[in-house]
Amino acid sequence: MSFLESIIQDLGALECQGLRRHMRDIDGPQAELLLINGRLVINFSSNNYLGLASHPLLHSEAHRHLTLEGLGSGASRLIAGNLRSHRQLEEDLARFFRTESALLFNSGYHANIGVLSSIATNDDQIFSDALNHASIVDGCRLSRARVHVFPHGDLAALKRALSSSLPARRRIIVTDSIFSMDGDTAALPDLRTLAQAHDAVLMVDEAHATGVTGPGGRGLAAALGIPVDIHVGTLSKGVGAFGAFVAGSRPLIEYLLNRARSFVFTTALPPSVAAAARAALSLLDSPQGEVLRARLHQRISQFRSGLATLGLLAPGAGETAIFPIVVGDSRRTMEACEALLARGIFAQGIRPPTVPHGTARLRFSLMATHAEQHLERALAVLEDLVAKEIIPRSQP
Ligand SMILES: *Cc1c(COP(=O)(O)O)cnc(C)c1O
């Protein structure tokens, strides 16, 4: 069989399992309405939680720095790509998150693989929640550390793994703060206690909490007052820009800039993007940021009670902007997704390997820029699809 024939065969296998993916054409990340194939729909699939991707202040700062510092940064940070906007953003991030230091990465994916593969090697152990983001999973694989994956949120299993594992040079407990496909949250106080008791450090990925949760949008750990050793966050979701960062102690950041390969061997972010992210941080910490977060939380309450009434509120969901509606079968999920779309609601179907087998789902994420009527419309359509048995009535 030729190379291309074998590729086509693999694609066919994906098709048969209902797992073949296609990209949808959209006209922008705006909260309310978005065009897909010329159709006007309400967008429930963006991580642009506060609508900041369309904010005029972010746009004007990006424009200004495009002129000042150029479009591409031309080199990696350690060669000749360390521009003023990068340095200023890192200073702002450290101040914002009250850490000694911060380091930019080109995405959350880069940050997680870079951190885990550099801080953990053969002599180390990583303890990772089963539903952690794929970038954490890949970071664990790249690290060559002994990886203990504990069942989602199962603190007793984590404790057993910590107690029974052999001594290690470094032990790292790593978790998402808000789980990206379930919308539930990690038990950070308990994880902190376990880390302390078992000589481990705590690494928390605040991708979906950054800008959205906690005082000033500092994340879930800040909301709970839990100290974190390695704080990863993205600038691409609630912050409305692009890129990611690690915030932590000075030695940690010095170490990462020396050893994290996904930092060292890649061109620095466009400075205009860093400048836009700085503008976003200043907004997040202002009364305007508070207003946006309050608006998002109103929408979360509205959707939570609407879904609960329909019997569609998944266990653990309801506190964050992410609402899964589990269908189970991949093909049925995509049929439900298309049925929603035909009725003007865009909530992308999520299938394995993004979620475990048998748990394919529709995933709704809410934005501060959704109107009350947008959610009312979505709930009415969901009610209709439940009545037609296109969406199962109860959540597992
Ligand atoms: C989205 C996400 C990432 C990846 O961030 P990008 O900046 O999009 O690469 C990492 N971790 C979690 C938990 C995420 O949800």
The ligand as an SDF file (V2000), in Angstrom:
LIG
                    3D

 15 15  0  0  0  0  0  0  0  0999 V2000
   -6.9580   25.9460   25.6410 C   0  0  0  0  0  0  0  0  0  0  0  0
   -6.1510   25.2660   26.6800 C   0  0  0  0  0  0  0  0  0  0  0  0
   -4.7680   25.1950   26.5680 C   0  0  0  0  0  0  0  0  0  0  0  0
   -4.0540   25.6180   25.3260 C   0  0  0  0  0  0  0  0  0  0  0  0
   -3.9600   26.9990   25.2480 O   0  0  0  0  0  0  0  0  0  0  0  0
   -3.6750   27.6550   23.8130 P   0  0  0  0  0  0  0  0  0  0  0  0
   -3.1930   29.0060   24.1480 O   0  0  0  0  0  0  0  0  0  0  0  0
   -4.9540   27.6200   23.0780 O   0  0  0  0  0  0  0  0  0  0  0  0
   -2.6230   26.8040   23.1680 O   0  0  0  0  0  0  0  0  0  0  0  0
   -4.0570   24.6660   27.6240 C   0  0  0  0  0  0  0  0  0  0  0  0
   -4.6690   24.1900   28.7240 N   0  0  0  0  0  0  0  0  0  0  0  0
   -6.0080   24.2060   28.8450 C   0  0  0  0  0  0  0  0  0  0  0  0
   -6.6420   23.6750   30.0840 C   0  0  0  0  0  0  0  0  0  0  0  0
   -6.7870   24.7420   27.8150 C   0  0  0  0  0  0  0  0  0  0  0  0
   -8.1100   24.7210   27.9160 O   0  0  0  0  0  0  0  0  0  0  0  0
  1  2  1  0
  2  3  1  0
  2 14  2  0
  3  4  1  0
  3 10  2  0
  4  5  1  0
  5  6  1  0
  6  7  2  0
  6  8  1  0
  6  9  1  0
 10 11  1  0
 11 12  2  0
 12 13  1  0
 12 14  1  0
 14 15  1  0
M  END
$$$$
